[in-house]
Amino acid sequence: MGEVPRRLFLTGAAAGAAVVMDPLGFAQADPGTEQTRTITGRIGYGAPDWVYVPVEVPSGVNRITVTYSYDRPAPPAGQSGNALDIGIFDENGYELGNEKGFRGWSGGARTEFTIAASDATPGYVPGRVRRGTWHIILGPYTVHPQGLNWTVTVKLTSGPDGTPFVPKPAPHRATGRGRAWYRGDMHLHTVHSDGRRTPAELAAGARAAKLDYIVSTEHNTTTASGVWGEFAGPDLLIIDGEEVTTRNGHYTALGLPAGAWVDWRYRAVDGGLPRFVREIHRAGGLAVAAHPFGPCVGCSWKFGFAGMDAVEVWNGPWDAGDAASVADWDNLLASQARSGRWLPAVGNSDAHREPEVIGLPQNVVHADGLDRRAILAGVRTGRLWIAESAGVDLSLTAEANGRRAGIGERLEVDDDAMVTVTLTVRGAPGCHVRLWSEQGQRFTAALPASGEGTVTWQTTPRNSTYVRAEVRRPQATATTPDTMVALTNPIFLGRRHR
């Protein structure tokens, strides 16, 4: 690893390789005084995932402030330059999954953070700065072939604690319309991670997009849950979550209890994912594989889909990665069609800042009410479809022998029963509709100039074990020949194989 590290060890198969520096010590100080210490180090090319800097905090400290920097030489053509993330654990420890010790993460979004009882930098947990060994965590996201030189400065301020911060979490229920279709964006960021919108701006944007609910998914931290109560209301349900950003892909944890945290310090080879997915499920939440074909370093999904509750097949403006995600998901449906367990698709904006559009795309979920439990149940069962905006509406049904099923449901009829599939679309001028089964695209038609129309198609369960719909605009993007406007989860046809 470079010149400065003192001890190299493995923190366990589920946490990967890590380096721990010698402790950074501070003397006992009088109230009203400050102490500052600086440490430098070098991370070599092919470095371990984590570097920990122990900080020995004496009693009487009321604020800890950490500043860091690192060199960023221009990388060779075709290679990545330096990028270094940062966070911190307190005296309760930094072992994998130690929620009690976690005190914050900002990744590479900021160069300084502070923690006190009364306040903390967004992304960090306010609370007392207690005596003991804290650990700053550095995450070399990418490293230049020449290596990465870093500097960390820690400032401790002594004195009495201020007035404790009091969290104000969002309620679990909004007014709603009873059993209905509700629109929401389940992958969003604010200044609590690497977003640029404040929570107030994000909530205002969600209302402007005519959304009924949103899910807060900051990278590797859930500190926004302490303020969402100020911005939720009868017209907007705000659900707590986290985007768990591992080195082998990202996933969103939806519906976490306020303040709950999910660890991210593992790779696919470590076998750590199932443990944390179980924890999410025990808390009543869902785990959703995010942007599985994402082009950024560490974004592509490498864990497989066992245990996941859904997959995000459409992330932000439609592109080639989304097209690949839909095709991969459709291949999974073909193998799951006659079983009782299948993987629903979702779509989200992943909006971080202007001009990224909140609600492009959005999930239209059928739920018993506008509350956390009902929305999550709709997602889990695949009772949802995805739209580019609130201006698009559709319905998809399948009928046979007096029975009827909708999106995410199963039409339980014999294999040779004649099934009539009906798709109605509104708000999609100039678009084409497509119906798909496990055999591929089976039907296509152009919508009228008004963008409103109904099409029907007939099949049998023997011929089509499921049917799903797409609405596309014949408008090319930079990487695709057309643009997705709406996409449904499937309706399964025929009796389930036990």
Secondary structure, 3 states (H helix, E strand, C coil): CCCCCCEEEECCCCCCEEEECCCEECCCCCCCCEEEEEEEEEECCCCCCEEEEEEEECCCEEEEEEEEEECCCCCCCCCCCCEEEEEEECCCCCCCCCCCCEEEEEECCCCEEEEECCCECCCECCCCCCCEEEEEEEEEEECCCCCEEEEEEEEEEECCCCCCCCCCCCCCECCCCCCEEEEEEEEECCCCCCCCCCHHHHHHHHHHCCCCEEEECCECCCHHHHCHHHCCECCEEEEEEEEEEECCEEEEEECCCCCCCCCCCCCHHHCCHHHHHHHHHHCCCEEEECCCCCCCCCCCCCCCCCCCCEEEEEECCCCHHHHHHHHHHHHHHHHHCCCCCCCCEEEECCECCCCCCCCCCEEEEEECCCEHHHHHHHHHCCCEEEECCCCCEEEEEEEECCEEEECCCEECCCCCCCEEEEEEEECCCCCEEEEEECCEEEEEEECCCCCCEEEEEEECCCCCCEEEEEEEECCCCCCCCCEEEEEECCEEECCCCC
